[in-house]
Amino acid sequence: MLDLLIKNANIITMDELSPVIRGGSVGIAGGKLVFVSETVPEAFSHEGAKRTIDAKGNIVMPGLINAHAHTAMCVMRGYADDYRLDDWLFNKIFPIEGRLTREAVLAGVRLGIAEMLASGTTSYSDMYSNQPAAAEIILESGLRANLSNGIIALSEDFDIEADRATKELAALIRDWHGAGNGRIRADASIHAEYTSPPWVWERVHAAAAENGLVTHIHLCETAKETAECMERHGGKTPVEIFSDHGIFDTPAAAAHCVHLTENDMRIMAEKGVSAVHCPVSNLKLASGVANVKRMAELGINLALGTDGCASNNDHDLFEEIKLAALLAKGTSLDPTAVPAYEALRMATVGGAKAQGRENEVGRLKPGFEADLIMLDVHKPRLQPLFDPVAAAAYAANGSDVCLTVVRGKVLYENGEWTTIDAEKAIAEVQRVAVPIVLGKK
């Protein structure tokens, strides 16, 4: 018997063999997709399901994958807006992060998860502190996550063995890598070229190679970052110097990738580095626009990320999908640069590959994990529904999500969370985090 049957849906499968199925059905059992088809297969038509949902023409599609986030930074949402990246990071964000308590960070994690579930994210890659403790919350919430703490080594007497990021990586590998039957994974992480020296990168890379981890990094976010790197390293860009030190010899997901040279992009394509495009954050911080059209032409895997809510200011991946397509069109003067389907692909298939989950999620395909979302199309903004793909990419936003399912379990439905108390999460942020941000604690 099926655990869940969804009928009468406009299905975006992200499977090239049958990308859109109108009026179709999805069957789920044991956390897996059993069928995704125009009709319910005869083998299942008589035995029924534990629960049946009539989609009534709503869009059903793979859950979205946020491939670069700093989830707990939602506690600083709206605190430091309209600054350039270096001023924002070093003078506004880093000082507050130095004061954030474990309790404040975890309150931010709960709030961020509630927001992501309500806007269609089913898996995310997070770079922040207190990740072993965050993993407990994620496990309970039902979400998927790749967790890392980006190593920062700014002092000459930096002790890597005593560093919190090093200790957290060891704890994630020991206690959480593969937890929840694979829902939680550890990632290695280098914060950025400009926040640590090469010998530190090599240590992180060694851990990634030994444990089969993805390395999550910030890369070429601003022109200043790239220029200063070239001054430090004899004319070499961050991509070139990371490549020289072997960082890209194992799977890597690089956030931003705004200021890449042609050679940088060719290196990334050759090494299989995923580029995680964060268009909203990059525009808000005036960092620039990533050349996703050229990256796609070279075969680089493209994913999408929200970055942190202190620079976005939300976790709504539908904003990133639309903006990724429009920016590529506008900057190249080519309306075909990133079609709607390719924009959705970045947030699903591309994100799964960036996480090392390309054979698990990102498509609605029999045998894959049952991670999916439903969009309520019975709204003026989404009618008429000529093309479900165009509607999802260009008209929908996170508030249109009416159902979020991970591994066959309903985590959010019609404004209600089943595994997390959103009101409590908001109250906790107000109680323990806001006073710290405002300097009152």
C-alpha positions, 0 to 999 in steps of 0.5 A: 500500500502507498503511504501517500498518493497525490492525484490530479497534479501538474507535475514538473518532474525535472526528468528530461525523459518526461519533464512535465506531466499534466493531470498526473499522479505521484505515489510514495511508499517507504519514503521513496517515489514509487511512480510519477505518471499520467495515471495511477498504475493498475498495480496500485489502483485498487489497494489505495493509499494511507492518504490521498491528496487531490492536487486539483491542478496544483503544481507538484515539483521537486523540493528546492535545494538551497546550496549556500546558506548561513541559516542562523543569520536570520537573527540579523535580518534587517540589522545591517542593510545597504553596506558594501561587503567588506564594510558589512562583513568586518564592521557589522556582521563579524562583531555581532557573530563574535557575541552570539551565544549557542542559544542564539544561534540555535534559535536562528536555526529553528526560525530559518528552518520554519521559513525554508519549509514554508517556502519550499526548501527541502534540503540546504547547505549551511556554513555556520557555527554550532553545527553539531547542535544544529544537526539535532534540530535538523534531524527533528525537523525532517529536513535534509542538510549539508553542514559545515563551519567555514574555517577562518584563520586571520591571526599569525598564531592560529592553532588549527587543532584548537579551532572551533571549526576544526572541532566541529568538523570532527564532531560532524564526521563522527556523530552526524555524517549520514545521520537520519538515513543520510538526511544529514551530511558533513561538508568540509569548509574553507570560508574564503581565500582572504580569511585563511592561508594555504596551509589551512586549506590543505588541512581542510582538503585532506579531511575532505579527501579522507572522508569523502566530503564536499568542500563548501567555500566562498569564491570570487564574490567581489572584484576587490577579493579577486584583486587582492588575492592576485596581489598576494599570490603572484597574479593568481586568482582565488580559483587558480590558487585554490586549484594549485593547492588541490582544493578542487581535486575533490568535490567542491561547491563554490558560492557566488563566483561573481568575478571569474576569468575565462580561465577560472571558469575553464578550471572549474569546468575541468575540475567539476566544481559546482558554482552556487549562484546567489543573485539576491545577495550579490545584488544587494551588496553590489558585488556584481552579477555572475556570468551564469550563461558562460558557465553553463556553456562551459558545462559548470554545474549551476546551483542556487543559494540564498546566502544569509538573511543578513544580506538577502533578506529571506530564504525564498528560493523562488526569488533566486530562480526568477532573478537568476533567469532575468539577470542572465537575460539582461546582462547578455541581451539574450532572452534565451540565456537561461530559460525557465526550465534551466532556472528551475534546474539550478534550484533542483538538479543542480543543487542536488549535484552540488550537495553530492545528492544527485542520485537521491533528490532533485528529480521526481523519478521512481526510486528517488527520495520522495522530496517534493513541494506543491504550489497553490495555483488557484490565485490571480497571480498564477492564472491562467496556467498555460505552462507550469514551468514558466509559472513556477519560475517567473510567477510563483514565490515562496508564499505559494507553497502549500505542501512540503514533503521530505522522504514522504513525510509531510513537514508543512501543509497549508500554513501549518508545520508538523515538526517545528513550532514556528511561533515558539521559534520567533519568540526564542529569537526575540528573547535570546538573539535580538538583545545580542544583536542590539548590543543589550546583552 
